[in-house]
């Protein structure tokens, strides 16, 4: 029973593990957003980059406990979906 409890604690991680995970997740999302910014400035934004943002948001989405941050993430997700839809209408999203 003692070993099971230790294994369970390792799976959950300490109080700082959640923060570390959140920081890694935020870093990955910021990297994707930075790539989009550079592509927009260069005029070379591709549908794959927008899809990468949508995918990163979907894979990384966890409740943050912060309503303001959740709202921003929702807006980013919605905007990415709108931009992809616009490209699909133009026939450029393939």
C-alpha positions as CSV (number, residue, x, y, z in Angstrom):
1,X,0.0,0.0,0.0
2,X,2.9,2.4,0.7
3,X,4.4,1.9,-2.7
4,X,1.1,2.5,-4.4
5,X,0.7,5.8,-2.5
6,X,4.2,6.9,-3.6
7,X,3.5,6.0,-7.2
8,X,0.3,7.9,-7.1
9,X,2.1,11.0,-5.7
10,X,4.7,10.8,-8.5
11,X,1.9,10.8,-11.1
12,X,0.3,13.9,-9.5
13,X,3.6,15.7,-9.0
14,X,4.3,18.4,-6.5
15,X,2.7,21.8,-6.2
16,X,5.3,23.2,-8.5
17,X,4.8,20.6,-11.2
18,X,1.5,22.1,-12.3
19,X,3.2,25.5,-12.6
20,X,6.1,24.1,-14.6
21,X,3.7,22.4,-17.0
22,X,1.8,25.6,-17.4
23,X,5.0,27.5,-18.1
24,X,6.1,25.0,-20.7
25,X,2.6,25.1,-22.3
26,X,2.7,28.9,-22.3
27,X,6.1,28.9,-23.9
28,X,5.1,26.6,-26.7
29,X,2.0,28.8,-27.4
30,X,4.1,32.0,-27.4
31,X,6.5,30.4,-29.8
32,X,3.7,29.6,-32.2
33,X,2.3,33.1,-31.9
34,X,5.8,34.6,-32.5
35,X,6.1,32.5,-35.7
36,X,2.7,33.8,-36.8
37,X,3.8,37.4,-36.1
38,X,7.0,37.0,-38.2
39,X,5.0,35.4,-41.0
40,X,2.5,38.3,-41.0
41,X,5.3,40.9,-41.1
42,X,6.9,39.0,-44.0
43,X,3.6,38.6,-45.8
44,X,4.1,34.8,-45.9
45,X,1.5,33.5,-43.5
46,X,0.5,29.9,-44.5
47,X,-2.6,27.9,-43.6
48,X,-0.2,25.4,-41.9
49,X,0.9,28.1,-39.4
50,X,-2.7,28.9,-38.5
51,X,-3.5,25.2,-38.1
52,X,-0.4,24.9,-35.9
53,X,-1.9,27.6,-33.6
54,X,-5.2,25.8,-33.5
55,X,-3.6,22.5,-32.8
56,X,-1.4,23.9,-30.1
57,X,-4.3,25.6,-28.4
58,X,-6.4,22.4,-28.6
59,X,-3.6,20.2,-27.3
60,X,-2.5,22.5,-24.5
61,X,-5.9,23.6,-23.3
62,X,-6.5,23.1,-19.6
63,X,-8.5,25.2,-17.2
64,X,-6.3,28.0,-16.0
65,X,-8.5,29.2,-13.2
66,X,-8.1,32.7,-14.6
67,X,-11.2,34.0,-16.3
68,X,-9.3,36.7,-18.1
69,X,-6.7,34.3,-19.5
70,X,-9.4,31.9,-20.5
71,X,-11.2,34.7,-22.4
72,X,-7.9,35.6,-24.3
73,X,-7.3,32.0,-25.2
74,X,-10.9,31.7,-26.4
75,X,-10.5,34.8,-28.6
76,X,-7.2,33.5,-30.1
77,X,-8.9,30.1,-30.8
78,X,-11.9,31.8,-32.5
79,X,-9.7,34.2,-34.5
80,X,-7.6,31.3,-35.8
81,X,-10.8,29.4,-36.8
82,X,-12.0,32.5,-38.6
83,X,-8.8,33.0,-40.5
84,X,-8.7,29.4,-41.6
85,X,-12.3,29.6,-42.8
86,X,-11.4,32.7,-44.8
87,X,-8.6,30.9,-46.5
88,X,-10.8,27.9,-47.2
89,X,-13.4,30.2,-48.9
90,X,-10.6,31.5,-51.1
91,X,-9.4,28.0,-51.8
92,X,-6.0,28.5,-50.1
93,X,-6.3,26.3,-47.1
94,X,-5.3,23.0,-48.7
